[in-house]
């Protein structure tokens, strides 16, 4: 073979091998990662449980950027309120019922640099509710040291600000628990960052002073749900890491502030898009399981639903073994919560989508997964708008004993029709005989 022929073959191989690799590798079954394609939006049958949608607070102005909503009895009056984090306006608001399907907004905190989450807890044990805020510093990807944990101590009718963690990257979540067994509340912290991040626990030293301890050095930690995962009587920490790797971690509490880290699960699909993590005893066997909504593809120039988007249930099998089950295929799944939606005694799952195919007006933005009692789930569509939903909570909003829903929209991407700020869905299910 001539030198010219060999050179030509070499040039062809140099060009062809990367192209073939790019086309073939994503489809190989051994990788568990299907090719990234536009697979169309996801729709489901209409929910047999009927809901009435209602706008919470004032109608949306501009492009609302809601990062978190919660349903809780904030003021201890026996009725649930809604707490919402508005990163666009830099505020945290309380929404109190002002009628059968209306709420009045009271701004609790202002001048917040992209709040991701509000943790309502009596951190100083003085009998009133304080607010701990997870500060991103910037809603968009940013690896600068701009995150904080801010504690707003309740004083009379107002709040006194304390910065209890500084000089860290973007903070996405804070959850309380007595991790060292000394009788006061410590804090688990998810430092999302961007290319760099971590999981921390903050040791309560008294007088609103905290000492930070690193549990894991990894970027993209979104949520750190706290529960007794191994049933030994103390509180452990779980975390979902979503940058560079897609990993589920557990931190076993060994007592006196010592933890053993365990990687519970991972996937080679680095584009899975883990978007949150919650705990619940979904199969009601007495231990805490984990539920992972997956569908965050905001890093893509044009986000659209993928065939691997959906929701995973990690069944707690004991001894820190968690078995994964795929329970939903909702495109762009971003947040989950649990509740007995149909009143049959089983825990169902509610999901919302951020990046379904919004150019199709029929695609689902809110769904619930009906649990048949044996953890077989059927997906029912509650609504197709508003769109761009990233946070959801379940609870009784009007005192009728039924599970209602509230969700918030993070309107970063087109289309900008059918958008909302915070909306509620009131459960109209009739009592079963």
C-alpha positions in Angstrom: 0.0 0.0 0.0 1.4 3.4 -1.0 2.1 6.1 1.6 -0.6 8.3 0.0 -3.2 5.5 0.4 -2.2 5.0 4.1 -2.4 8.7 4.7 -5.9 8.9 3.1 -7.1 6.0 5.3 -5.7 7.7 8.4 -7.5 10.9 7.5 -10.8 9.1 7.0 -10.4 7.3 10.3 -9.6 10.5 12.2 -12.8 12.0 10.8 -15.0 8.9 11.0 -14.2 7.5 14.5 -15.4 10.5 16.5 -18.6 10.7 14.4 -19.4 7.0 14.8 -18.5 7.2 18.5 -20.8 10.2 19.0 -23.7 8.4 17.3 -23.3 4.9 18.7 -22.2 5.3 22.4 -25.3 7.0 23.7 -27.5 4.2 22.4 -25.5 1.3 23.9 -27.6 -0.6 26.5 -24.7 -1.2 28.7 -24.5 2.5 29.4 -28.1 2.8 30.5 -28.3 6.2 28.8 -30.5 6.5 25.8 -29.7 9.0 23.1 -30.7 12.6 23.9 -33.6 13.1 21.6 -36.8 15.1 21.4 -39.3 12.3 22.3 -42.4 14.5 22.4 -44.3 15.7 25.5 -46.0 13.5 28.0 -49.7 13.5 28.6 -51.9 11.3 30.8 -55.6 10.5 31.4 -57.5 13.2 33.3 -57.5 12.7 37.0 -60.6 10.9 38.5 -60.1 13.1 41.5 -61.2 16.6 40.5 -59.4 19.7 41.5 -60.2 23.4 41.4 -57.2 25.6 40.4 -56.8 29.0 42.2 -54.2 31.7 42.0 -52.4 32.3 45.3 -51.9 35.9 46.1 -51.7 38.5 43.3 -51.6 37.4 39.6 -48.1 37.0 38.2 -46.3 40.2 37.0 -43.4 39.9 34.6 -41.7 36.5 34.8 -42.1 35.0 38.3 -39.1 33.1 39.7 -40.5 31.0 42.5 -38.0 28.5 44.0 -39.9 26.9 46.8 -43.4 26.5 48.3 -44.5 24.8 51.5 -47.8 24.1 53.3 -47.6 24.4 57.1 -49.3 25.9 60.1 -47.0 28.9 60.3 -48.7 30.8 63.1 -50.0 27.9 65.2 -53.7 28.8 64.7 -54.7 25.3 63.6 -55.0 26.3 59.9 -52.4 25.7 57.2 -50.8 28.6 55.4 -48.4 28.7 52.4 -44.8 29.9 52.6 -43.2 30.8 49.3 -39.7 31.9 48.2 -39.6 34.4 45.4 -36.0 34.6 44.0 -37.0 37.2 41.4 -38.2 39.7 44.0 -35.8 38.5 46.7 -38.5 37.9 49.2 -40.2 35.2 51.3 -44.0 35.6 51.7 -46.7 34.1 53.9 -50.0 33.4 52.2 -53.0 33.3 54.6 -56.5 32.1 53.6 -58.7 35.1 52.7 -61.7 33.2 51.4 -62.7 29.7 50.1 -60.2 29.9 47.3 -58.2 33.0 47.9 -55.1 34.0 49.9 -53.7 37.3 51.2 -49.9 37.8 50.8 -47.8 39.0 53.7 -44.1 39.6 52.9 -42.0 38.3 55.8 -38.5 38.9 54.6 -37.0 41.2 51.9 -33.6 42.0 50.3 -32.7 38.3 50.0 -30.1 37.3 47.3 -31.9 34.6 45.4 -33.5 32.6 48.3 -33.8 28.9 47.5 -35.6 27.6 50.6 -37.1 28.7 53.9 -36.8 26.4 56.9 -39.4 27.4 59.5 -38.2 26.1 62.9 -37.8 27.3 66.5 -34.0 27.1 66.4 -33.3 28.9 69.7 -36.0 27.0 71.6 -37.7 30.2 72.8 -41.3 29.2 71.8 -41.6 31.1 68.5 -40.9 30.2 64.9 -37.6 31.5 63.3 -36.8 31.3 59.6 -33.6 29.9 58.2 -33.0 30.9 54.6 -30.8 29.0 52.0 -29.2 31.8 50.0 -28.0 31.0 46.5 -26.6 34.5 45.8 -27.3 34.0 42.1 -30.2 32.0 40.6 -28.0 31.2 37.5 -24.9 29.0 37.4 -22.2 30.6 39.4 -19.1 29.1 41.2 -18.3 32.2 43.2 -18.4 32.2 47.0 -21.8 34.0 47.2 -23.9 31.5 49.2 -25.0 31.9 52.8 -27.2 30.5 55.5 -29.2 33.3 57.1 -31.1 32.9 60.3 -34.0 35.3 61.0 -34.7 35.2 64.7 -38.2 36.1 65.6 -38.4 39.2 67.8 -41.9 40.4 68.6 -43.6 41.2 65.3 -40.3 41.2 63.3 -37.1 39.3 62.7 -33.4 39.9 63.5 -30.9 38.7 60.9 -27.9 36.5 61.7 -25.6 35.1 59.1 -24.6 31.7 60.5 -22.7 30.4 57.5 -20.7 32.5 55.1 -17.9 32.2 52.6 -19.5 29.2 50.8 -20.9 28.7 47.3 -24.6 28.7 46.5 -26.7 27.1 49.2 -29.8 25.2 48.1 -31.3 23.6 51.2 -31.1 23.6 55.0 -32.8 21.0 57.2 -32.8 20.8 61.1 -32.1 17.9 63.4 -30.2 17.1 66.6 -27.3 15.2 65.1 -25.0 15.1 68.1 -27.6 14.2 70.7 -27.0 17.3 72.9 -30.6 18.4 73.0 -30.4 21.4 70.6 -31.1 21.6 66.9 -28.2 21.4 64.4 -28.5 21.9 60.6 -27.8 19.9 57.5 -26.7 22.1 54.6 -26.7 21.5 50.8 -24.1 23.7 49.2 -24.9 23.4 45.5 -22.3 25.7 44.1 -21.8 24.8 40.5 -18.4 23.1 39.7 -17.7 22.9 43.4 -20.0 22.2 46.3 -20.4 20.2 49.5 -22.7 18.7 52.1 -22.2 20.2 55.6 -23.7 19.9 59.0 -23.7 22.9 61.3 -23.1 22.1 65.0 -25.2 24.3 67.3 -22.9 25.8 69.8 -25.5 27.9 71.5 -26.2 31.6 71.4 -27.0 31.2 67.7 -23.4 30.2 66.9 -22.7 27.3 64.6 -19.6 25.3 63.7 -19.5 23.8 60.2 -18.4 20.2 59.5 -17.9 18.8 56.0 -19.6 15.5 55.1 -19.0 15.4 51.4 -17.1 17.4 48.8 -19.2 17.3 45.6 -20.9 19.9 43.4 -24.6 20.1 42.8 -26.2 19.0 46.1 -29.8 20.1 46.0 -31.6 18.7 49.0 -30.6 17.1 52.3 -33.7 15.4 53.7 -33.2 14.4 57.4 -34.7 11.2 58.9 -33.9 8.1 60.8 -33.1 5.9 57.8 -31.6 3.0 59.6 -34.1 2.9 62.5 -31.6 3.1 65.2 -33.2 6.1 67.0 -31.0 9.0 65.7 -31.3 11.3 62.7 -29.3 10.6 59.5 -28.9 12.7 56.4 -29.5 11.9 52.8 -28.4 14.0 49.8 -28.7 14.0 46.0 -25.6 15.2 44.0 -26.4 16.3 40.5 -23.3 18.0 39.0 -20.5 15.9 37.4 -22.1 12.8 38.8 -25.6 11.7 39.6 -25.3 10.1 43.0 -27.5 9.4 46.0 -25.7 9.6 49.3 -26.5 8.7 52.9 -24.7 9.8 56.0 -25.2 7.4 58.9 -25.2 9.1 62.3 -22.8 7.2 64.5 -23.5 9.5 67.5 -21.7 12.5 69.0 -21.5 14.3 65.7 -19.8 11.5 63.8 -21.1 10.3 60.4 -20.3 7.5 58.0 -20.9 8.4 54.4 -22.4 5.8 52.1 -23.0 6.0 48.3 -26.5 4.5 48.0 -26.9 4.8 44.2 -25.4 6.3 41.1 -26.1 6.3 37.4 -23.7 6.7 34.4 -26.3 8.8 32.8 -24.8 12.2 33.7 -27.7 14.0 32.0 -30.4 12.3 34.2 -31.1 15.7 35.8 -31.8 14.9 39.5 -33.9 17.8 40.6 -34.6 17.2 44.3 -35.0 14.5 47.0 -37.7 13.9 49.6 -38.2 11.2 52.1 -41.5 9.3 52.9 -42.6 5.8 54.0 -44.1 5.2 50.6 -44.8 1.5 51.2 -45.8 2.1 54.8 -43.5 -0.6 56.2 -42.2 1.5 59.0 -39.0 2.9 57.5 -38.2 5.9 55.4 -37.8 5.6 51.6 -36.4 8.2 49.2 -38.1 9.7 46.2 -36.1 11.4 43.4 -37.7 13.6 40.7 -35.4 13.7 37.6 -35.7 16.0 34.7 -33.6 19.0 35.2 -31.9 19.9 31.9 -31.5 23.6 32.3 -27.9 23.3 31.2 -29.1 22.6 27.7 -29.6 25.5 25.3 -33.1 24.3 24.5 -34.5 22.2 27.3 -37.0 19.5 26.2 -38.3 16.3 27.7 -36.2 13.2 27.6 -37.2 9.5 27.7 -35.3 9.0 30.9 -37.0 11.8 32.8 -39.4 10.9 35.5 -39.4 9.8 39.1 -37.5 7.1 41.0 -38.6 5.5 44.3 -35.8 4.1 46.4 -37.3 1.5 48.6 -35.5 1.2 52.0 -34.7 -2.5 52.4 -32.8 -2.0 55.6 -29.1 -1.9 56.5 -28.6 1.1 54.2 -29.7 -0.8 51.1 -32.1 1.0 48.8 -33.7 -0.6 45.8 -34.6 1.7 42.9 -38.0 1.6 41.1 -39.0 3.8 38.3 -42.5 5.0 39.0 -43.1 7.8 36.4 -42.1 8.9 33.0 -43.2 12.6 33.2 -41.0 14.7 30.9 -39.1 17.4 32.7 -40.0 16.2 36.2 -38.6 18.7 38.7 -40.3 18.3 42.1 -42.3 15.7 44.1 -44.3 15.4 47.3 -46.5 12.7 48.8 -50.0 12.6 50.2 -53.2 10.5 50.2 -54.8 12.2 47.2 -57.8 9.9 46.8 -58.4 9.3 50.5 -57.9 5.5 50.4 -55.2 5.3 53.1 -52.2 4.9 50.7 -49.5 7.4 50.1 -49.6 8.7 46.5 -47.0 10.9 44.8 -47.5 14.3 43.2 -45.1 15.5 40.5 -44.7 18.8 38.6 -42.8 19.4 35.4 -40.5 22.3 34.4 -39.6 21.3 30.8 -42.4 19.3 29.2 -43.3 20.1 25.6 -45.0 23.4 26.4 -45.8 24.2 22.7 -48.3 21.4 23.0 -51.1 22.7 25.3 -52.1 19.2 26.4 -48.8 18.1 28.0 -48.9 17.6 31.7 -47.6 20.2 34.2 -49.1 18.6 37.3 -49.8 14.8 37.8 -50.4 12.4 40.7 -49.4 8.8 40.9 -52.1 6.6 42.3 -50.7 4.0 44.7 -52.8 0.8 44.6 -51.4 -0.2 48.0 -48.8 -2.5 46.6 -46.7 0.3 45.1 -48.0 -0.1 41.6 -48.6 3.4 40.3 -51.0 4.8 37.7 -50.3 8.4 36.5 -53.2 10.8 36.3 -53.0 14.3 34.9 -54.3 17.1 37.1 -53.4 20.1 34.9 -51.5 21.3 31.8 -50.9 24.8 33.0 -49.4 26.9 34.4 -46.1 25.7 33.1 -42.4 25.8 34.2 -43.2 24.4 37.7 -40.3 23.6 39.9 -41.7 23.1 43.4 -44.8 21.4 44.8 -46.3 20.7 48.3 -49.3 18.8 49.5 -51.5 19.6 52.5 -55.0 20.6 53.6 -55.4 24.2 52.5 -59.1 24.8 53.4 -59.7 22.6 56.4 -61.9 20.0 54.7 -59.5 17.1 55.5 -58.5 16.5 51.9 -55.0 16.8 50.4 -54.7 19.9 48.3 -51.7 21.0 46.2 -49.7 24.2 45.8 -46.9 24.7 43.2 -44.6 27.5 42.0 -43.2 28.5 38.6 -39.6 29.4 37.7 -40.1 31.1 34.3 -36.6 31.1 32.9 -37.3 29.6 29.5 -39.7 30.2 26.6 -42.5 29.9 25.9 -43.8 32.7 28.2 -47.5 32.0 27.7 -49.6 30.1 30.4 -47.1 31.1 33.1 -47.9 31.5 36.8 -46.4 32.5 40.1 -48.0 30.4 42.8 -51.1 28.3 42.2 -53.2 26.0 44.3 -55.3 23.0 43.4 -58.2 22.3 45.8 -59.2 18.7 46.1 -62.9 18.2 45.3 -62.9 14.4 46.0 -66.1 13.3 47.6 -65.9 11.3 50.8 -66.0 7.6 50.1 -69.0 5.7 51.7 
